[in-house]
């Protein structure tokens, strides 16, 4: 189960870092760049936030589904 959580957490960490970096880039570029570029960076940040939310909930559903499958099939007894 720990392996599954670590596999699920890596894309979430990557997307979080990308979201924060685009937020910082937008904040830095706002006084310097054109408004269209700033708006584009804000839209990219919003897209990464949506992708992060989807990835998070899919990971949660994967963990719940695997736990239910192990509980129903009693496959945990085979590993003892």
C-alpha positions, 0 to 999 in steps of 0.5 A, spaced: 500 500 500 505 504 501 508 503 494 501 505 491 501 511 495 508 513 493 506 512 486 500 516 486 504 522 490 509 523 485 505 526 479 501 530 485 508 533 487 510 534 480 504 538 478 504 542 485 511 544 483 509 546 476 503 550 479 507 554 484 512 555 478 507 558 473 504 562 479 511 565 481 512 566 473 506 570 473 507 574 479 514 576 476 512 577 469 506 582 471 509 588 471 514 587 466 510 583 460 504 585 456 497 583 459 496 578 454 502 574 456 500 575 463 493 572 462 496 566 458 500 565 464 494 565 468 490 560 464 496 555 464 496 556 471 489 554 472 489 549 467 495 546 472 490 547 478 485 543 474 489 537 472 492 537 479 485 536 482 483 531 477 490 527 478 489 527 486 482 525 486 483 519 481 489 517 486 484 517 491 479 513 487 485 508 485 487 507 493 480 506 495 478 501 489 484 497 491 483 497 498 475 495 496 478 489 492 483 487 497 477 487 502 472 483 498 477 478 495 480 477 501 487 477 497 490 479 503 490 472 506 494 470 500 500 474 502 501 472 509 
